[in-house]
Amino acid sequence: MRPAGAVAGTVLEEIAAFIKPGLTTRQVDEFAAKRIKQHGAKSAFLGYRNYPCHTCLSVNEEVVHGLAGDRELHFGDIISVDVGVYYKGFVGDTARTVAVGGCGVAAQRLMDVTEHALGEGIAAAVPETGSRIFRARFKPMSKPTALAWYANLWGTAWGVRCMRNPRCRILSIRRAIRSSGPA
């Protein structure tokens, strides 16, 4: 699994460096497809339950699984980039939120809080604890920051196939972005 995760991580960093104002999400997805292929991998998302894209690209108020299309990226947008690859029999999956050319205070706070919470969850994780460790670390951090939990929206772990357990709750960015106005 580590080599698959390493390829996914490398592709994610390449995409993050590529993103800039004026690109469409379709152009970002096409760039990702080329990078995935260049590394000898295949998209784990393309074709999964008829998903039509190589990546999941969610801009601003979109929570997860955004489809690539004609939406143009603007300075101050934030875009969640989710990359999943098949590589040497395993699936690697990783995601990151990227500021397009820079962002406002509220969007930066959102990215800082969620990155910190992720670090806390990873630091506390031990074998056999499952996702409850992450929930225990994320939830207290979300209260003072106007972030909320989606009751029925989950992320999943990866291995040899897509969308396997354990499931992890997804933190909402919608409320944080809407309450602050434009990023």
C-alpha positions as CSV (number, residue, x, y, z in Angstrom):
1,M,0.0,0.0,0.0
2,R,2.8,2.4,0.7
3,P,4.0,2.7,-2.9
4,A,0.4,3.4,-4.0
5,G,0.1,6.0,-1.3
6,A,3.4,7.5,-2.4
7,V,2.3,7.8,-6.0
8,A,-1.0,9.4,-5.0
9,G,0.9,11.8,-2.7
10,T,3.3,12.8,-5.5
11,V,0.5,13.4,-8.0
12,L,-1.4,15.4,-5.4
13,E,1.7,17.7,-4.9
14,E,2.1,18.1,-8.6
15,I,-1.6,19.1,-9.0
16,A,-1.3,21.5,-6.1
17,A,1.7,23.2,-7.8
18,F,-0.2,23.3,-11.1
19,I,-3.4,25.0,-9.8
20,K,-3.7,28.7,-10.6
21,P,-6.4,31.3,-11.3
22,G,-7.9,31.0,-14.8
23,L,-7.8,27.2,-15.1
24,T,-11.0,25.2,-15.3
25,T,-11.5,22.1,-13.1
26,R,-11.5,20.1,-16.3
27,Q,-8.0,21.3,-17.1
28,V,-6.9,20.4,-13.6
29,D,-8.4,16.9,-14.0
30,E,-6.7,16.4,-17.4
31,F,-3.4,17.4,-15.9
32,A,-3.9,14.9,-13.1
33,A,-4.7,12.1,-15.6
34,K,-1.4,12.8,-17.4
35,R,0.5,12.8,-14.1
36,I,-1.1,9.6,-12.9
37,K,-0.3,7.8,-16.2
38,Q,3.3,9.2,-16.1
39,H,3.8,7.5,-12.7
40,G,2.6,4.2,-14.1
41,A,-0.7,4.2,-12.2
42,K,-4.4,4.4,-13.1
43,S,-7.1,6.6,-11.6
44,A,-9.0,4.7,-8.9
45,F,-12.0,7.1,-9.3
46,L,-12.5,7.0,-13.1
47,G,-15.3,4.6,-13.8
48,Y,-16.0,3.7,-10.1
49,R,-19.8,3.6,-10.0
50,N,-19.7,5.5,-13.3
51,Y,-17.7,8.4,-11.9
52,P,-16.5,10.3,-15.0
53,C,-13.4,12.0,-13.7
54,H,-9.8,11.1,-12.7
55,T,-10.0,13.2,-9.5
56,C,-12.6,14.7,-7.2
57,L,-12.3,18.5,-7.3
58,S,-14.6,20.5,-5.0
59,V,-14.5,24.3,-5.1
60,N,-15.5,26.5,-2.2
61,E,-18.9,25.5,-1.1
62,E,-18.8,22.0,-2.7
63,V,-18.2,19.5,0.1
64,V,-16.8,16.4,-1.6
65,H,-16.7,14.5,-4.9
66,G,-17.0,17.5,-7.1
67,L,-16.9,16.8,-10.9
68,A,-14.4,18.4,-13.2
69,G,-16.0,20.7,-15.7
70,D,-16.0,24.2,-17.1
71,R,-15.9,25.9,-13.7
72,E,-13.1,28.4,-13.8
73,L,-10.8,28.9,-10.7
74,H,-10.5,32.4,-9.4
75,F,-8.0,34.0,-7.1
76,G,-9.2,33.4,-3.5
77,D,-11.0,30.1,-4.3
78,I,-10.2,27.1,-2.3
79,I,-10.3,23.7,-4.0
80,S,-10.3,20.3,-2.4
81,V,-8.3,17.9,-4.6
82,D,-8.8,14.2,-4.0
83,V,-6.5,11.8,-5.8
84,G,-6.9,8.0,-5.9
85,V,-4.7,5.7,-7.8
86,Y,-4.3,2.0,-8.5
87,Y,-0.6,1.1,-8.4
88,K,0.9,-2.3,-8.2
89,G,-2.2,-4.0,-7.0
90,F,-3.1,-1.5,-4.3
91,V,-5.1,1.7,-4.1
92,G,-3.6,4.9,-2.7
93,D,-5.8,7.9,-1.8
94,T,-5.0,11.3,-0.5
95,A,-6.6,14.8,-0.5
96,R,-5.6,18.3,0.2
97,T,-7.3,21.7,0.1
98,V,-5.4,24.3,-2.0
99,A,-5.8,28.1,-2.1
100,V,-6.0,29.3,-5.7
101,G,-3.4,32.1,-5.7
102,G,-4.1,32.9,-2.1
103,C,-7.3,33.1,0.0
104,G,-9.1,35.1,2.7
105,V,-8.8,34.9,6.4
106,A,-11.8,32.5,6.9
107,A,-10.7,30.1,4.2
108,Q,-7.1,30.1,5.6
109,R,-8.5,29.5,9.1
110,L,-10.5,26.6,7.8
111,M,-7.5,25.0,6.2
112,D,-5.3,25.6,9.3
113,V,-7.9,24.1,11.7
114,T,-8.6,21.0,9.6
115,E,-4.9,20.4,9.0
116,H,-4.1,20.7,12.7
117,A,-7.0,18.4,13.6
118,L,-5.8,15.8,11.1
119,G,-2.3,16.0,12.6
120,E,-3.8,15.5,16.1
121,G,-5.8,12.5,14.9
122,I,-2.8,10.9,13.2
123,A,-0.6,11.4,16.2
124,A,-3.2,9.7,18.4
125,A,-3.9,6.8,16.0
126,V,-2.8,3.4,17.0
127,P,-3.7,0.0,15.5
128,E,-7.2,-1.2,16.2
129,T,-8.6,2.2,17.2
130,G,-10.5,2.9,14.0
131,S,-12.0,6.2,13.1
132,R,-13.2,7.1,16.6
133,I,-9.8,8.5,17.5
134,F,-10.2,11.0,14.6
135,R,-13.7,12.0,15.6
136,A,-12.6,12.5,19.2
137,R,-9.8,14.8,18.0
138,F,-11.7,16.7,15.3
139,K,-15.0,17.4,17.1
140,P,-13.8,19.7,19.9
141,M,-11.8,21.7,17.3
142,S,-14.8,22.2,15.1
143,K,-17.0,23.9,17.8
144,P,-15.2,27.2,18.2
145,T,-14.5,27.6,14.5
146,A,-18.0,27.4,13.0
147,L,-17.3,24.1,11.4
148,A,-19.9,21.3,11.5
149,W,-20.2,17.6,10.9
150,Y,-22.2,16.1,8.1
151,A,-24.4,13.5,9.7
152,N,-24.4,11.1,6.7
153,L,-21.3,11.8,4.8
154,W,-18.3,9.5,5.2
155,G,-14.8,9.0,3.9
156,T,-13.3,5.6,3.6
157,A,-10.0,3.8,3.9
158,W,-8.3,2.1,1.1
159,G,-6.3,-1.1,0.3
160,V,-6.8,-3.4,-2.6
161,R,-10.2,-2.1,-3.6
162,C,-12.1,1.2,-3.6
163,M,-14.4,2.3,-0.7
164,R,-13.6,-0.1,2.0
165,N,-14.1,0.3,5.8
166,P,-13.4,1.9,8.2
167,R,-15.6,5.0,7.5
168,C,-14.7,8.4,8.9
169,R,-17.0,11.4,9.2
170,I,-16.4,14.4,6.9
171,L,-16.0,17.9,8.4
172,S,-18.2,20.6,6.8
173,I,-16.6,23.6,5.2
174,R,-19.8,25.1,3.9
175,R,-20.8,26.9,7.1
176,A,-17.3,28.4,7.5
177,I,-17.1,29.7,4.0
178,R,-20.7,31.1,3.8
179,S,-20.4,32.9,7.2
180,S,-17.4,34.9,6.1
181,G,-18.6,36.0,2.7
182,P,-16.2,35.9,-0.2
183,A,-12.8,34.3,0.5
